[in-house]
Amino acid sequence: MDRAEKREFVAELNGVFTNAGSVVVAHYAGLTVAQMNDLRSRMRTAGGTVKVAKNRLAKIALQGTESEGVADLFTGQTLIAYCEDPVTAPKIAVEFTKVSDKLVILGGAMGATILDAEGIKALATMPSLDEMRAKLVGLIQTPATRIAQIVNAPAGAVARVIGAYARKDEAA
């Protein structure tokens, strides 16, 4: 990797650390190529990205960002997983640790908040942004449906009473 490529890599990583909703840092020693491709595929499907991090360049890219506190995690064979949605990357990474014990989550960052491995696991249990939107829409629609039922209920009751009187008069 020549200097221009390194500069480009550092600039790209700096953008990742600045703009990503969350970044997960993990050791990947012992993962096979097939397992790494599986992890990348899962992350890509969910809208995220997995990159093998060159530790020295990653530490340089972290300088001046809110996530600068995770620089200590970049030792050994590390990778970063990131996504715009703060929950997606941790969720996919934690799910993958259940498949392969070779992926070891070290920690990460969500904006200026530095997370340890337990913080990443806690973040992974939260619903994603799309799930939260769906729940919110459901909560908004429920009262409207109930109001429509309540408004229609008196008219239905009046119709049933009139129908009952009509049947009573017919019987008499």
BAKOLVEX-772100 format. One record per atom (N, C-alpha, C): residue number from 1; residue in one letter; atom name; x, y, z. Coordinates in steps of 0.1 Angstrom, whole numbers, m for minus. Layout:
N
{NUM,'a','CA',{X,Y,Z}} ...
END
This chain:
172
{1,'m','N',{8,m12,0}} {1,'m','CA',{0,0,0}} {1,'m','C',{9,12,0}} {2,'d','N',{8,21,m10}} {2,'d','CA',{16,33,m11}} {2,'d','C',{9,44,m3}} {3,'r','N',{16,55,m3}} {3,'r','CA',{12,67,6}} {3,'r','C',{m2,72,1}} {4,'a','N',{m4,73,m12}} {4,'a','CA',{m17,78,m17}} {4,'a','C',{m29,68,m12}} {5,'e','N',{m26,55,m13}} {5,'e','CA',{m37,46,m9}} {5,'e','C',{m39,47,6}} {6,'k','N',{m28,49,14}} {6,'k','CA',{m30,50,28}} {6,'k','C',{m38,63,32}} {7,'r','N',{m35,74,25}} {7,'r','CA',{m42,86,27}} {7,'r','C',{m57,84,24}} {8,'e','N',{m59,78,13}} {8,'e','CA',{m73,75,9}} {8,'e','C',{m80,66,19}} {9,'f','N',{m74,56,24}} {9,'f','CA',{m79,47,34}} {9,'f','C',{m82,54,47}} {10,'v','N',{m73,63,51}} {10,'v','CA',{m75,71,64}} {10,'v','C',{m86,80,62}} {11,'a','N',{m87,87,51}} {11,'a','CA',{m99,96,48}} {11,'a','C',{m112,89,48}} {12,'e','N',{m112,77,42}} {12,'e','CA',{m124,69,42}} {12,'e','C',{m128,65,56}} {13,'l','N',{m119,60,64}} {13,'l','CA',{m121,56,78}} {13,'l','C',{m126,67,86}} {14,'n','N',{m120,79,84}} {14,'n','CA',{m124,91,91}} {14,'n','C',{m138,94,89}} {15,'g','N',{m142,93,76}} {15,'g','CA',{m157,95,73}} {15,'g','C',{m166,85,79}} {16,'v','N',{m161,72,80}} {16,'v','CA',{m169,62,87}} {16,'v','C',{m170,65,102}} {17,'f','N',{m159,69,109}} {17,'f','CA',{m160,72,123}} {17,'f','C',{m168,84,126}} {18,'t','N',{m169,93,116}} {18,'t','CA',{m176,106,118}} {18,'t','C',{m191,104,115}} {19,'n','N',{m195,96,105}} {19,'n','CA',{m208,96,100}} {19,'n','C',{m216,83,104}} {20,'a','N',{m210,73,108}} {20,'a','CA',{m217,60,111}} {20,'a','C',{m225,62,123}} {21,'g','N',{m237,55,123}} {21,'g','CA',{m246,55,135}} {21,'g','C',{m239,48,147}} {22,'s','N',{m232,37,144}} {22,'s','CA',{m224,29,154}} {22,'s','C',{m213,22,147}} {23,'v','N',{m202,20,154}} {23,'v','CA',{m191,12,149}} {23,'v','C',{m187,2,159}} {24,'v','N',{m186,m11,155}} {24,'v','CA',{m182,m22,163}} {24,'v','C',{m168,m26,160}} {25,'v','N',{m160,m27,170}} {25,'v','CA',{m146,m32,168}} {25,'v','C',{m145,m46,174}} {26,'a','N',{m139,m55,166}} {26,'a','CA',{m138,m69,170}} {26,'a','C',{m125,m75,165}} {27,'h','N',{m121,m86,172}} {27,'h','CA',{m110,m94,167}} {27,'h','C',{m116,m105,159}} {28,'y','N',{m109,m108,148}} {28,'y','CA',{m114,m119,139}} {28,'y','C',{m104,m130,137}} {29,'a','N',{m94,m131,145}} {29,'a','CA',{m84,m142,144}} {29,'a','C',{m90,m155,144}} {30,'g','N',{m87,m163,134}} {30,'g','CA',{m93,m177,134}} {30,'g','C',{m105,m179,125}} {31,'l','N',{m111,m168,120}} {31,'l','CA',{m122,m169,111}} {31,'l','C',{m117,m174,98}} {32,'t','N',{m124,m183,92}} {32,'t','CA',{m121,m188,79}} {32,'t','C',{m126,m177,68}} {33,'v','N',{m121,m179,56}} {33,'v','CA',{m125,m170,46}} {33,'v','C',{m140,m171,43}} {34,'a','N',{m145,m183,44}} {34,'a','CA',{m160,m185,42}} {34,'a','C',{m168,m178,53}} {35,'q','N',{m163,m179,66}} {35,'q','CA',{m170,m172,77}} {35,'q','C',{m169,m157,75}} {36,'m','N',{m158,m152,71}} {36,'m','CA',{m156,m138,69}} {36,'m','C',{m166,m133,58}} {37,'n','N',{m166,m140,47}} {37,'n','CA',{m176,m137,36}} {37,'n','C',{m190,m137,41}} {38,'d','N',{m193,m147,49}} {38,'d','CA',{m207,m148,55}} {38,'d','C',{m210,m136,63}} {39,'l','N',{m201,m132,72}} {39,'l','CA',{m203,m120,80}} {39,'l','C',{m205,m108,71}} {40,'r','N',{m196,m106,61}} {40,'r','CA',{m198,m95,52}} {40,'r','C',{m211,m95,45}} {41,'s','N',{m215,m107,41}} {41,'s','CA',{m228,m108,34}} {41,'s','C',{m239,m104,42}} {42,'r','N',{m239,m109,55}} {42,'r','CA',{m250,m106,64}} {42,'r','C',{m251,m91,67}} {43,'m','N',{m239,m85,69}} {43,'m','CA',{m238,m71,71}} {43,'m','C',{m243,m63,59}} {44,'r','N',{m239,m66,47}} {44,'r','CA',{m243,m59,35}} {44,'r','C',{m258,m60,33}} {45,'t','N',{m264,m72,36}} {45,'t','CA',{m278,m74,34}} {45,'t','C',{m286,m64,43}} {46,'a','N',{m280,m62,55}} {46,'a','CA',{m287,m54,65}} {46,'a','C',{m284,m39,63}} {47,'g','N',{m275,m36,53}} {47,'g','CA',{m272,m22,51}} {47,'g','C',{m259,m17,57}} {48,'g','N',{m251,m26,63}} {48,'g','CA',{m239,m22,69}} {48,'g','C',{m227,m27,61}} {49,'t','N',{m215,m24,67}} {49,'t','CA',{m202,m28,61}} {49,'t','C',{m193,m34,71}} {50,'v','N',{m184,m43,67}} {50,'v','CA',{m173,m48,75}} {50,'v','C',{m160,m46,68}} {51,'k','N',{m151,m40,75}} {51,'k','CA',{m137,m38,69}} {51,'k','C',{m127,m43,79}} {52,'v','N',{m116,m48,73}} {52,'v','CA',{m105,m52,81}} {52,'v','C',{m97,m39,84}} {53,'a','N',{m94,m36,96}} {53,'a','CA',{m88,m23,99}} {53,'a','C',{m73,m25,101}} {54,'k','N',{m65,m16,94}} {54,'k','CA',{m51,m16,97}} {54,'k','C',{m50,m7,109}} {55,'n','N',{m45,m12,120}} {55,'n','CA',{m46,m6,133}} {55,'n','C',{m40,8,133}} {56,'r','N',{m28,10,128}} {56,'r','CA',{m21,23,128}} {56,'r','C',{m29,33,120}} {57,'l','N',{m34,29,109}} {57,'l','CA',{m42,38,100}} {57,'l','C',{m55,41,107}} {58,'a','N',{m61,31,113}} {58,'a','CA',{m74,34,120}} {58,'a','C',{m72,44,132}} {59,'k','N',{m61,43,139}} {59,'k','CA',{m59,52,150}} {59,'k','C',{m57,66,144}} {60,'i','N',{m50,67,133}} {60,'i','CA',{m48,81,127}} {60,'i','C',{m62,86,122}} {61,'a','N',{m70,77,117}} {61,'a','CA',{m84,82,112}} {61,'a','C',{m92,86,123}} {62,'l','N',{m90,80,135}} {62,'l','CA',{m99,84,147}} {62,'l','C',{m96,98,152}} {63,'q','N',{m84,103,150}} {63,'q','CA',{m80,115,155}} {63,'q','C',{m89,127,151}} {64,'g','N',{m95,134,160}} {64,'g','CA',{m103,145,157}} {64,'g','C',{m118,141,156}} {65,'t','N',{m121,129,158}} {65,'t','CA',{m136,125,157}} {65,'t','C',{m141,123,171}} {66,'e','N',{m154,122,172}} {66,'e','CA',{m161,119,185}} {66,'e','C',{m157,105,191}} {67,'s','N',{m154,96,182}} {67,'s','CA',{m151,82,186}} {67,'s','C',{m137,80,189}} {68,'e','N',{m129,90,192}} {68,'e','CA',{m115,89,194}} {68,'e','C',{m111,79,205}} {69,'g','N',{m120,78,215}} {69,'g','CA',{m118,69,227}} {69,'g','C',{m116,54,224}} {70,'v','N',{m121,50,212}} {70,'v','CA',{m119,36,209}} {70,'v','C',{m106,32,203}} {71,'a','N',{m97,41,202}} {71,'a','CA',{m84,39,196}} {71,'a','C',{m76,28,203}} {72,'d','N',{m78,26,216}} {72,'d','CA',{m71,16,224}} {72,'d','C',{m76,2,220}} {73,'l','N',{m87,0,214}} {73,'l','CA',{m92,m13,210}} {73,'l','C',{m85,m18,198}} {74,'f','N',{m78,m10,190}} {74,'f','CA',{m71,m14,178}} {74,'f','C',{m57,m20,181}} {75,'t','N',{m58,m33,185}} {75,'t','CA',{m46,m41,187}} {75,'t','C',{m49,m55,181}} {76,'g','N',{m39,m61,175}} {76,'g','CA',{m41,m74,170}} {76,'g','C',{m49,m74,157}} {77,'q','N',{m55,m85,153}} {77,'q','CA',{m63,m86,141}} {77,'q','C',{m77,m80,143}} {78,'t','N',{m79,m68,139}} {78,'t','CA',{m92,m62,142}} {78,'t','C',{m100,m59,129}} {79,'l','N',{m113,m58,131}} {79,'l','CA',{m121,m54,120}} {79,'l','C',{m131,m44,126}} {80,'i','N',{m137,m36,117}} {80,'i','CA',{m148,m28,121}} {80,'i','C',{m160,m31,113}} {81,'a','N',{m171,m30,120}} {81,'a','CA',{m185,m32,114}} {81,'a','C',{m192,m19,117}} {82,'y','N',{m198,m14,107}} {82,'y','CA',{m205,m1,109}} {82,'y','C',{m218,0,100}} {83,'c','N',{m227,9,104}} {83,'c','CA',{m239,11,96}} {83,'c','C',{m244,25,100}} {84,'e','N',{m253,31,92}} {84,'e','CA',{m259,43,96}} {84,'e','C',{m269,41,107}} {85,'d','N',{m276,30,107}} {85,'d','CA',{m286,27,118}} {85,'d','C',{m277,22,130}} {86,'p','N',{m279,29,141}} {86,'p','CA',{m270,25,153}} {86,'p','C',{m272,11,158}} {87,'v','N',{m282,4,155}} {87,'v','CA',{m285,m9,160}} {87,'v','C',{m281,m20,151}} {88,'t','N',{m280,m18,138}} {88,'t','CA',{m278,m28,128}} {88,'t','C',{m265,m35,130}} {89,'a','N',{m254,m28,130}} {89,'a','CA',{m240,m34,130}} {89,'a','C',{m238,m42,143}} {90,'p','N',{m242,m36,155}} {90,'p','CA',{m241,m45,167}} {90,'p','C',{m250,m57,167}} {91,'k','N',{m262,m56,161}} {91,'k','CA',{m271,m67,161}} {91,'k','C',{m265,m79,152}} {92,'i','N',{m260,m75,140}} {92,'i','CA',{m254,m85,131}} {92,'i','C',{m242,m91,137}} {93,'a','N',{m233,m83,143}} {93,'a','CA',{m221,m88,149}} {93,'a','C',{m224,m97,161}} {94,'v','N',{m233,m94,170}} {94,'v','CA',{m236,m102,181}} {94,'v','C',{m243,m115,176}} {95,'e','N',{m251,m115,166}} {95,'e','CA',{m257,m127,160}} {95,'e','C',{m246,m136,155}} {96,'f','N',{m236,m130,148}} {96,'f','CA',{m226,m138,143}} {96,'f','C',{m217,m145,153}} {97,'t','N',{m215,m138,165}} {97,'t','CA',{m208,m144,176}} {97,'t','C',{m214,m157,181}} {98,'k','N',{m227,m159,179}} {98,'k','CA',{m234,m171,182}} {98,'k','C',{m231,m182,173}} {99,'v','N',{m228,m179,160}} {99,'v','CA',{m224,m188,150}} {99,'v','C',{m209,m192,151}} {100,'s','N',{m201,m182,153}} {100,'s','CA',{m187,m185,154}} {100,'s','C',{m181,m178,166}} {101,'d','N',{m174,m186,175}} {101,'d','CA',{m168,m180,187}} {101,'d','C',{m155,m173,183}} {102,'k','N',{m150,m174,171}} {102,'k','CA',{m138,m167,167}} {102,'k','C',{m139,m152,166}} {103,'l','N',{m151,m147,164}} {103,'l','CA',{m153,m133,163}} {103,'l','C',{m155,m128,178}} {104,'v','N',{m146,m120,183}} {104,'v','CA',{m146,m115,196}} {104,'v','C',{m149,m100,196}} {105,'i','N',{m160,m96,201}} {105,'i','CA',{m164,m81,201}} {105,'i','C',{m156,m75,212}} {106,'l','N',{m149,m64,209}} {106,'l','CA',{m141,m57,219}} {106,'l','C',{m148,m45,224}} {107,'g','N',{m156,m38,216}} {107,'g','CA',{m163,m26,220}} {107,'g','C',{m167,m19,207}} {108,'g','N',{m169,m6,209}} {108,'g','CA',{m172,3,198}} {108,'g','C',{m176,16,202}} {109,'a','N',{m183,23,193}} {109,'a','CA',{m187,37,196}} {109,'a','C',{m200,40,189}} {110,'m','N',{m208,48,195}} {110,'m','CA',{m220,53,189}} {110,'m','C',{m220,68,191}} {111,'g','N',{m215,75,180}} {111,'g','CA',{m213,89,182}} {111,'g','C',{m201,92,191}} {112,'a','N',{m204,100,201}} {112,'a','CA',{m194,103,212}} {112,'a','C',{m194,93,223}} {113,'t','N',{m204,84,223}} {113,'t','CA',{m205,74,234}} {113,'t','C',{m196,62,231}} {114,'i','N',{m186,59,239}} {114,'i','CA',{m178,48,238}} {114,'i','C',{m184,36,245}} {115,'l','N',{m185,25,238}} {115,'l','CA',{m191,13,244}} {115,'l','C',{m182,1,245}} {116,'d','N',{m183,m6,256}} {116,'d','CA',{m175,m18,258}} {116,'d','C',{m183,m30,252}} {117,'a','N',{m178,m42,253}} {117,'a','CA',{m185,m53,247}} {117,'a','C',{m199,m55,252}} {118,'e','N',{m201,m53,265}} {118,'e','CA',{m215,m54,270}} {118,'e','C',{m224,m43,265}} {119,'g','N',{m219,m31,263}} {119,'g','CA',{m226,m20,257}} {119,'g','C',{m231,m24,243}} {120,'i','N',{m222,m30,235}} {120,'i','CA',{m225,m34,222}} {120,'i','C',{m236,m45,222}} {121,'k','N',{m235,m54,231}} {121,'k','CA',{m245,m65,232}} {121,'k','C',{m259,m59,237}} {122,'a','N',{m259,m49,246}} {122,'a','CA',{m271,m42,250}} {122,'a','C',{m277,m35,238}} {123,'l','N',{m269,m28,230}} {123,'l','CA',{m274,m21,219}} {123,'l','C',{m280,m30,208}} {124,'a','N',{m274,m42,207}} {124,'a','CA',{m279,m52,198}} {124,'a','C',{m293,m57,201}} {125,'t','N',{m297,m56,214}} {125,'t','CA',{m310,m61,218}} {125,'t','C',{m321,m51,215}} {126,'m','N',{m317,m38,212}} {126,'m','CA',{m327,m28,209}} {126,'m','C',{m333,m30,195}} {127,'p','N',{m346,m25,193}} {127,'p','CA',{m352,m26,180}} {127,'p','C',{m345,m16,170}} {128,'s','N',{m344,m20,158}} {128,'s','CA',{m338,m11,148}} {128,'s','C',{m347,1,145}} {129,'l','N',{m341,10,138}} {129,'l','CA',{m348,23,135}} {129,'l','C',{m361,20,127}} {130,'d','N',{m361,10,118}} {130,'d','CA',{m373,7,110}} {130,'d','C',{m383,0,119}} {131,'e','N',{m379,m8,128}} {131,'e','CA',{m388,m15,137}} {131,'e','C',{m395,m4,146}} {132,'m','N',{m387,6,151}} {132,'m','CA',{m393,16,160}} {132,'m','C',{m403,25,152}} {133,'r','N',{m400,27,139}} {133,'r','CA',{m409,35,131}} {133,'r','C',{m422,27,129}} {134,'a','N',{m421,14,127}} {134,'a','CA',{m433,6,125}} {134,'a','C',{m442,6,138}} {135,'k','N',{m435,5,149}} {135,'k','CA',{m442,5,162}} {135,'k','C',{m449,18,164}} {136,'l','N',{m442,29,161}} {136,'l','CA',{m448,42,163}} {136,'l','C',{m460,44,154}} {137,'v','N',{m459,40,141}} {137,'v','CA',{m471,41,132}} {137,'v','C',{m482,33,138}} {138,'g','N',{m479,21,143}} {138,'g','CA',{m490,13,149}} {138,'g','C',{m497,19,161}} {139,'l','N',{m489,26,169}} {139,'l','CA',{m494,33,181}} {139,'l','C',{m503,45,176}} {140,'i','N',{m499,51,166}} {140,'i','CA',{m506,63,161}} {140,'i','C',{m519,58,155}} {141,'q','N',{m519,47,147}} {141,'q','CA',{m531,42,140}} {141,'q','C',{m541,36,150}} {142,'t','N',{m537,30,161}} {142,'t','CA',{m546,24,170}} {142,'t','C',{m557,33,176}} {143,'p','N',{m553,45,181}} {143,'p','CA',{m564,54,186}} {143,'p','C',{m573,59,175}} {144,'a','N',{m568,61,163}} {144,'a','CA',{m577,65,152}} {144,'a','C',{m588,54,149}} {145,'t','N',{m583,42,149}} {145,'t','CA',{m593,31,147}} {145,'t','C',{m603,30,158}} {146,'r','N',{m599,32,170}} {146,'r','CA',{m608,31,182}} {146,'r','C',{m618,43,181}} {147,'i','N',{m613,54,177}} {147,'i','CA',{m622,66,176}} {147,'i','C',{m633,63,165}} {148,'a','N',{m629,57,154}} {148,'a','CA',{m638,54,143}} {148,'a','C',{m649,44,148}} {149,'q','N',{m644,34,156}} {149,'q','CA',{m654,24,161}} {149,'q','C',{m663,31,171}} {150,'i','N',{m658,40,180}} {150,'i','CA',{m667,46,190}} {150,'i','C',{m677,55,183}} {151,'v','N',{m673,63,172}} {151,'v','CA',{m682,72,165}} {151,'v','C',{m693,63,158}} {152,'n','N',{m689,52,152}} {152,'n','CA',{m699,44,145}} {152,'n','C',{m708,36,155}} {153,'a','N',{m703,33,167}} {153,'a','CA',{m711,25,176}} {153,'a','C',{m725,31,179}} {154,'p','N',{m727,44,182}} {154,'p','CA',{m740,49,185}} {154,'p','C',{m750,47,173}} {155,'a','N',{m745,50,161}} {155,'a','CA',{m753,48,150}} {155,'a','C',{m758,34,148}} {156,'g','N',{m749,24,151}} {156,'g','CA',{m752,10,150}} {156,'g','C',{m762,6,161}} {157,'a','N',{m760,12,173}} {157,'a','CA',{m769,9,184}} {157,'a','C',{m783,14,181}} {158,'v','N',{m784,27,175}} {158,'v','CA',{m797,32,172}} {158,'v','C',{m804,24,161}} {159,'a','N',{m796,19,151}} {159,'a','CA',{m802,11,141}} {159,'a','C',{m807,m2,147}} {160,'r','N',{m800,m8,156}} {160,'r','CA',{m804,m21,162}} {160,'r','C',{m817,m19,170}} {161,'v','N',{m818,m7,177}} {161,'v','CA',{m830,m4,185}} {161,'v','C',{m842,m3,176}} {162,'i','N',{m841,5,165}} {162,'i','CA',{m851,7,155}} {162,'i','C',{m855,m6,149}} {163,'g','N',{m845,m14,146}} {163,'g','CA',{m848,m28,140}} {163,'g','C',{m856,m36,150}} {164,'a','N',{m853,m35,163}} {164,'a','CA',{m860,m43,173}} {164,'a','C',{m874,m38,174}} {165,'y','N',{m877,m25,174}} {165,'y','CA',{m890,m20,175}} {165,'y','C',{m898,m24,162}} {166,'a','N',{m892,m24,151}} {166,'a','CA',{m898,m28,138}} {166,'a','C',{m903,m43,139}} {167,'r','N',{m894,m51,144}} {167,'r','CA',{m897,m66,145}} {167,'r','C',{m909,m67,156}} {168,'k','N',{m908,m59,166}} {168,'k','CA',{m919,m60,177}} {168,'k','C',{m932,m56,171}} {169,'d','N',{m932,m45,163}} {169,'d','CA',{m945,m41,157}} {169,'d','C',{m950,m51,147}} {170,'e','N',{m941,m58,139}} {170,'e','CA',{m945,m68,130}} {170,'e','C',{m951,m80,137}} {171,'a','N',{m946,m83,148}} {171,'a','CA',{m951,m95,156}} {171,'a','C',{m964,m92,162}} {172,'a','N',{m967,m80,165}} {172,'a','CA',{m980,m76,171}} {172,'a','C',{m991,m75,162}} 
END
